[in-house]
Amino acid sequence: MNMRNLGATGLKVSEIAFGGAEIGLSYGANKDCLLSESDAMTLLHAAVDRGINFFDTARMYGCSEERMGKAFKGIRDNIVIATKCPYLRNNDKQILTGHVLQSYIETSLYASLKALQTDYIDVYLAHSVDTEILKCDEVAHAFEDCRRKGLVRFIGVSTYGFSDVKLAIEDGRWNVIQLALNLMDQSCEDLLPIAQQRGIGIMIRSVLMRGILTDKGVDLSHEKLRSVSEHRRKYFELLDNNGLSLSDLAMKFVLSFKDISSALVGIDKIEFLNKAVALANGECLAPELLSRARKLAYPEPEFLNLGVWDRNGWTK
């Protein structure tokens, strides 16, 4: 397993990070079947044995934190854990403020510490931030307070879209930023060197776009997704004579950017784990193939919001 710097934090993390959603809730291809605790433990231990030391979870990922806490008991100091505080808005969609905000973040943090059976979090992120949240000084101050108290080592945000990633980088208070980057959505590529220069660790999610960027793919038959389905076919033209599958290409594409720290991969089967680890060997895509892939970004990246697709009933 190749290791990389998590920005200027001083932490060395595996370039593949274990995405914890699949082990904690019914999700993606397994939306009708939650992984058993025994199988989750086996996966987590196998990931550690294969060199993965970076694990991403969240309060909102069902029993994911609890399962990681059990799995890492006795080896906690060898593991880098990132977890997230839930959405920082009330039922009326207003940003939490004042004592309510502080109490909400601390309550969530202490719940995570208990579930993970640890007295510190390596990277504590605000989940699914938006422009208004990023511009709210109270939010950043509340997270900084958690760090000052020694409960978390570093703080960060999980972002969506170019403008919010840019805003988070320019803010200067966040140590780590989680963002989407993949073959289709390359909109944040130009921001990676800026983040690296400022010592910000970059965690990449949506590498496989919830299965869209795999050979099997997912159902894109809805008329609103026709252009995405047609665009997806273009990537198969890059696979001729190089022995890569579409998921291999998607993974290698992201890992070819030296300014990222780690790529999150959702893992719910041992074969997926083995495949991801095999790809994390420090070898990038050949320059010519990488150049061709970079020219095949989807022309409207702002449309590539799978959450919106779900809410609109375009996905099954």
C-alpha positions in Angstrom: 0.0 0.0 0.0 1.4 3.4 -1.0 1.3 6.1 1.7 0.8 9.8 1.3 1.0 13.0 3.4 -2.4 14.2 4.7 -1.6 17.8 3.8 0.6 19.5 6.5 -0.9 17.5 9.4 2.2 15.3 9.7 0.0 12.2 9.3 0.9 9.5 6.7 -2.2 7.9 5.3 -2.9 5.0 2.9 -3.7 6.4 -0.5 -6.8 4.2 -0.3 -9.1 5.2 2.5 -11.8 2.7 3.7 -15.2 4.3 3.3 -17.3 3.3 6.2 -20.9 3.9 5.0 -21.3 0.4 3.6 -20.4 -1.3 6.9 -22.9 0.7 8.9 -26.1 1.1 6.9 -27.9 -0.3 3.9 -26.3 1.6 1.1 -25.8 1.6 -2.7 -25.9 -1.9 -4.2 -26.6 -3.3 -0.8 -29.5 -0.9 0.0 -31.7 -3.9 1.0 -29.2 -5.8 3.1 -27.0 -4.5 5.9 -23.6 -6.2 6.2 -23.4 -8.4 9.3 -21.2 -7.3 12.2 -19.1 -10.4 11.7 -18.5 -9.7 8.1 -17.8 -6.0 8.8 -15.2 -7.0 11.4 -13.5 -9.3 8.9 -13.3 -6.6 6.3 -11.9 -4.0 8.7 -9.3 -6.4 10.0 -8.4 -7.4 6.5 -8.0 -3.8 5.4 -5.6 -3.2 8.2 -3.6 -6.3 7.3 -3.4 -5.1 3.7 -1.9 -1.8 4.7 -4.9 0.5 4.9 -4.6 2.8 7.9 -7.1 5.6 7.0 -10.8 5.0 7.8 -13.7 7.4 7.1 -17.0 7.2 8.9 -19.7 9.5 10.2 -22.4 9.8 12.9 -24.9 9.4 10.0 -23.5 6.1 8.9 -25.6 3.9 11.1 -23.5 1.5 13.2 -20.3 2.2 11.3 -18.6 4.0 14.1 -19.5 1.3 16.6 -18.1 -1.4 14.4 -14.9 0.5 13.8 -14.6 1.0 17.5 -14.8 -2.7 18.2 -12.5 -3.6 15.3 -9.7 -1.2 16.3 -9.7 -1.9 20.0 -6.0 -2.4 20.9 -4.6 -1.0 17.7 -6.2 2.5 17.8 -2.9 4.4 17.6 -2.0 2.7 14.3 -5.2 3.9 12.7 -6.2 7.3 11.3 -9.9 7.9 11.8 -12.0 10.6 10.1 -15.6 11.1 11.3 -18.2 13.7 10.7 -20.7 15.8 12.7 -24.1 15.7 11.1 -25.7 18.6 9.1 -25.5 21.9 11.0 -29.0 23.1 10.3 -32.3 22.8 12.2 -35.6 21.5 10.9 -36.3 24.9 9.4 -33.0 24.7 7.4 -31.5 27.5 9.5 -27.8 27.2 10.5 -27.5 26.4 14.2 -25.9 29.3 16.2 -24.7 30.2 19.6 -25.0 27.7 22.5 -27.2 25.5 20.4 -24.5 25.1 17.8 -21.7 24.4 20.3 -23.9 21.9 22.2 -24.9 20.1 19.0 -21.3 19.7 17.8 -20.0 18.6 21.2 -22.8 16.1 21.7 -22.2 14.6 18.3 -18.4 14.5 19.0 -18.7 12.8 22.4 -21.1 10.2 20.8 -18.5 9.5 18.2 -15.8 9.2 20.7 -17.8 6.7 22.7 -18.8 4.7 19.7 -15.3 4.6 18.4 -13.9 3.6 21.8 -11.3 6.4 21.7 -10.5 9.6 23.5 -9.5 11.5 20.3 -10.6 11.8 16.6 -7.8 12.3 14.1 -9.9 14.3 11.6 -13.2 15.7 12.5 -15.3 17.1 9.6 -18.5 19.0 9.2 -20.7 16.9 7.1 -22.2 18.2 3.8 -21.4 21.9 4.2 -22.6 24.6 1.9 -21.6 28.2 1.1 -23.6 29.7 4.0 -22.1 27.3 6.5 -18.6 27.9 5.2 -19.0 31.6 5.6 -20.3 31.2 9.2 -17.4 32.0 11.6 -19.3 30.4 14.5 -19.0 27.0 12.8 -15.3 27.2 12.3 -14.8 28.6 15.8 -16.8 25.7 17.3 -14.7 23.1 15.4 -11.5 24.9 16.4 -12.6 24.8 20.0 -12.9 21.0 19.8 -9.3 21.0 18.6 -8.1 23.3 21.4 -9.6 20.9 23.9 -7.6 18.0 22.5 -10.7 16.0 21.5 -9.7 16.2 17.8 -6.3 16.5 16.1 -7.4 18.2 12.9 -10.6 19.7 11.5 -12.2 19.7 8.1 -15.2 19.9 5.9 -17.0 17.7 3.4 -17.9 19.9 0.4 -19.9 19.8 -2.8 -19.0 21.7 -5.9 -16.1 23.9 -7.2 -17.1 27.2 -5.5 -17.5 25.7 -2.0 -14.2 23.7 -2.3 -12.5 27.0 -3.4 -14.1 28.8 -0.5 -13.0 26.2 2.0 -9.4 26.3 0.7 -9.3 30.1 0.9 -10.7 30.1 4.4 -7.4 28.9 5.9 -8.9 27.3 9.0 -9.6 23.8 7.7 -6.8 21.2 7.7 -8.7 18.6 5.5 -11.2 18.9 2.8 -13.3 16.0 1.4 -14.5 16.5 -2.2 -15.8 14.7 -5.2 -13.5 14.0 -8.1 -13.8 11.3 -10.8 -13.6 10.7 -14.5 -16.9 12.5 -15.1 -16.6 15.3 -12.5 -13.1 16.9 -12.9 -14.3 20.4 -11.9 -12.1 20.7 -8.8 -8.8 19.5 -10.5 -7.3 23.0 -10.7 -7.9 23.5 -7.0 -5.7 20.5 -6.0 -2.3 22.2 -6.3 -3.6 25.3 -4.4 -4.7 23.1 -1.5 -1.4 21.3 -1.6 0.5 24.6 -1.4 -1.6 25.6 1.6 -0.9 22.3 3.4 -4.5 21.1 3.2 -5.1 17.4 3.0 -7.5 16.3 0.3 -9.8 13.3 0.6 -11.5 12.2 -2.6 -14.9 10.6 -2.6 -17.3 9.5 -5.4 -14.4 7.9 -7.2 -16.7 5.3 -8.8 -19.8 7.5 -8.7 -21.8 4.9 -6.7 -21.1 2.2 -9.3 -21.6 4.2 -12.4 -17.9 4.1 -13.3 -17.7 0.3 -13.1 -18.1 -2.3 -15.9 -21.4 -3.4 -14.5 -22.7 0.2 -14.0 -26.1 1.1 -12.6 -29.5 1.9 -14.0 -29.3 5.2 -15.9 -32.4 4.5 -18.0 -34.4 7.6 -16.8 -34.7 10.1 -19.6 -33.1 12.8 -17.5 -29.9 10.7 -17.2 -29.6 9.8 -20.9 -26.7 12.1 -21.5 -24.8 10.7 -18.6 -25.4 7.2 -19.9 -24.2 8.1 -23.3 -21.2 9.9 -21.9 -20.2 6.9 -19.8 -19.8 4.8 -22.9 -16.9 7.0 -24.0 -14.7 5.7 -21.2 -14.7 2.2 -22.6 -12.8 3.5 -25.6 -9.9 4.1 -23.2 -9.8 0.5 -22.1 -8.6 -1.1 -25.4 -5.4 -3.1 -25.1 -4.4 -1.9 -21.6 -6.0 -4.6 -19.4 -7.9 -2.2 -17.3 -11.6 -2.4 -16.3 -13.6 0.8 -16.0 -13.4 0.7 -12.2 -9.6 0.2 -12.6 -9.4 3.3 -14.9 -11.5 5.3 -12.5 -9.4 4.5 -9.5 -6.1 5.0 -11.3 -7.3 8.3 -12.7 -7.9 9.7 -9.2 -4.7 8.2 -7.8 -2.7 9.8 -10.6 -3.1 13.3 -9.0 -0.1 13.7 -6.7 -1.8 16.5 -4.8 -4.5 14.3 -3.3 -3.9 12.6 0.0 -6.3 9.6 -0.2 -9.2 8.2 -2.3 -12.2 6.9 -0.4 -13.5 3.6 -1.5 -16.7 2.1 -0.2 -15.9 -1.6 0.6 -18.4 -4.3 1.5 -16.8 -7.4 0.0 -13.3 -8.8 0.4 -12.8 -9.0 -3.4 -13.5 -5.2 -3.6 -10.9 -4.7 -0.9 -8.3 -6.8 -2.6 -8.9 -5.0 -5.9 -8.5 -1.6 -4.4 -5.3 -2.5 -2.6 -3.8 -4.0 -5.7 -4.4 -0.7 -7.5 -2.8 1.3 -4.8 0.8 0.4 -5.8 2.1 3.9 -6.5 1.8 3.5 -10.3 -0.1 6.3 -12.1 -1.9 6.1 -15.5 0.4 6.4 -18.5 0.7 10.1 -19.5 -1.1 9.6 -22.8 -4.0 7.7 -21.2 -4.3 10.2 -18.4 -4.4 13.0 -21.0 -7.2 11.3 -22.9 -9.1 10.7 -19.7 -8.9 14.3 -18.7 -10.4 15.4 -22.0 -13.5 13.2 -21.3 -14.9 15.1 -18.3 -18.7 15.5 -18.4 -19.5 18.9 -19.8 -22.0 19.9 -17.0 -20.4 18.7 -13.7 -22.9 20.6 -11.6 -25.5 18.2 -12.9 -23.6 15.2 -11.4 -25.3 15.4 -8.0 -26.5 11.8 -7.2 -28.4 13.1 -4.1 -30.5 15.3 -6.4 -31.1 12.3 -8.7 -32.3 10.2 -5.8 -34.6 12.9 -4.6 -36.1 13.4 -8.0 -36.7 9.7 -8.4 -34.3 9.3 -11.4 -32.4 6.4 -9.8 -33.7 3.1 -8.6 
